[in-house]
Each structure stands twice: as structure tokens, then as C-alpha cells.
């Protein structure tokens, strides 16, 4: 049974949708596209680089519907917001990648620019983006989170970690955790282009089915073959 706070957030979201005619909480309507492949009333998600509980979120629409999942957000202020406004989700204040180590985490304002990539952080500073802080954060592999999913299950993995998305995907155990849909940020890549990320997804049995301005959506072929 949902906590009172969760019900209040859901009621607020429904009222906001009615008031503003808002259909999507994602940056470019990704959540609406995702619903076409994840139409079930209940399911689970893993949101890597979850950010704000509602703003620019690929999973808040699903949370409204009663889904639950894991939110990974290394920004401590945003992680606290997630815990407060989405109490039925499991929030982790860590980094996900191919190493088991402590790494520098560069926090920027606006928060979506935050990154662990030194070169990217330096470039952002040169471009005038305000750096808030540098802190040490623990990085773990996605495979260590104890996740299990098959394409038959209504399951979503969404990744937005400012340039290190491929490392997150490499850190997954694809034998154990094969979500039906994977949503990944990709900048400057056209639908017909090839990339290391797309090669990895293809090798794991996924097809690129949709693309927005900055996001590629992959669906497992096992699910697609049954439609």
C-alpha cells in the first residue's frame, strides 16, 4: 500500500496533467514512446542518472501508474528529493560503471550536466557552465545490484549519465538482467548511424526502434517477435 506522501505526489501529478494538458514528463516525450512497448498496468524500472523526481524524468509517468523500481542518482540533493517524493522506489546514491572504485563526481548547475568525465567537466567549465562541487563517489557495476529481468516482463532500463552511458551498459550482466526496453541518451547520432553502444545492444539481442533528439530506445527482439 502506497504511503500518503506517494499518493499526494500522484494526485498532484494528475492535477498538473489536467491543468497543463501535459502528457509527458520526459525531455522529448520519451515516456510516451516507452509506453507503447510497456503497456502493462504494473512493471519495474531501473533509472540510472535519475536526476529530479519529476522534471525531465523518463520514469515518473510509470511511477504515477503504480510501477516501482531502482533510482540511481549520485547528486546527494537530488537523491534526497527522490527518496522524499518517490518513497516506493529504491534510491541509491552511487555511480554505475565498469569499475569498482571511488571516482571524482563533478556537480554542475544545471544539474543534468553533472559528470564523472574529467575532460567533459573541463569543457563545460570553459563553456561557462557553473561547477558547484567535486566530490568522491563510489562506483559499482550494474551487475552488482541483484537485478533480474526477461523480455517477457514489463521492465525498463533508462540511462542518462552524460557521456558514460556505454560503460553503464557494459557493466550489466545481460544473462541475468535483460529488460524488455532500454532507453539511452545518445548525442549526435542519427538513426542510420553505427556506434559502439548500438553494436553492444545489437549483440545482446536488441533493436533500435525509436529515437528522439537525444535518446535512443532499444527493444529486445524476443518481445518484438511476439507482437
Protein Blocks (a to p, Z undefined) as FASTA:
>chain_A
ZZfklmmmmmmmmmmmmmnopabfbfnommmmmmmmmmbfbdcdddehklpakgopaklm
mmmnopacddddfblklmmmmmmmmmmbccddddddfbdcdddddddddfklgcfbfklm
mmmmmnopacfbdcddddddfklnopacdfkbccdddddeehilmmmmmmpcfklmccfb
dcdddehiafkbccfklmmmmmnopacfbdcfkbccdddfklmmmZZ
